[in-house]
Amino acid sequence: MTPNKTILILLLLVTANSLQAQNDDWQFFLTVGQFTINDEVLQNDYGNGLAVNGAVSRCLGAKSRLKLFVSRFQKDGDPYSLDENFNAGNAGSLALTQLGMTLENASRGTEYPRLWFGVGVYSVFVSEKIVGNNQMNGDDIGAHFTVTPEFRILDSILLVFSGGYRISALTLRDKRNFRQLDLSGASLSIGFSWIH
């Protein structure tokens, strides 16, 4: 297990223990949206793609909460897009799994609509598979910032929008080769939340 994974697992265990000690309601989230990687080469190779996100949070007070989340992005593309004399089609596949936590503060206390501002850390696990090559893997710990407006639909159901920016860079490796990737990028999603 790499140091990055060990640190994140310890943080999540401490966070889960502190959430269990709270007395307020749990809140569950499911959103879908788009993740846009800033790196120009990755944009040419894979472009923007669909991201599916799940999260659970618990209040730390009237205006703050701690959220644990997981996000998945996978996109096929042409890893040789910069070669004008060669078209490989969708010969590559890039997959990102992000697992982390966010500390959020609300702008309006318990009134709706509520606007949450968040900052947190996450671990990203990345794999890239190109036809004819070995799969390359890597992981890193990054930081992120979020803005999340929530609108009440029913007593326990909320409509949720979420925008954010994630910062991370890592090295993908196989047995012999390596590749540096800048995975920083923006996300925008919509979905629902359920308060239990």
MONORRA-V367532 format. One line per field, one symbol per residue. phi: phi as a letter, one per 30 degrees, with the letter a starting at -180 (. if undefined). psi: psi as a letter, one per 30 degrees, with the letter a starting at -180 (. if undefined). burial: 1 if it has 16 or more other ideal C-beta (glycine too) atoms within 10 Angstrom, else 0. Layout:
phi: ???
psi: ???
burial: ???
This chain:
phi: .deeddddddddddddddddddcdddbcbbbbacccddeddddddbidadbcbbabbbdcldbbacbcbbbbbbbdacdcddddcbbciddbbcbbccbabbccbcdbicdcdccccbbabacccbbbccejbddcbabacbcbbbbbdbbdcbeccbdbcbbabcbabacdbbdbcbbdbccdacbbbbabbbcc
psi: kleeeeeeeeeeeeeeeeefflflllkkkjllakkjkekeeeeeefallkkkkklklkkgafgllkkklkkkkkklajfhffjfgkjfbiflkkkkkkkalkkkkkfgbglklkjkklkallkkkkkkkkkflkkkllllkallklkjkkkkelegkkkkkkklkkjlklkkkaffllkkkjgkllkklkalkkk.
burial: 0001000100000010001000000010101010101010010011001011101111110000111110101011111110000001001111110111110101000000010101011111111111000001011111010101110000000101110101010101000000001011101010101010
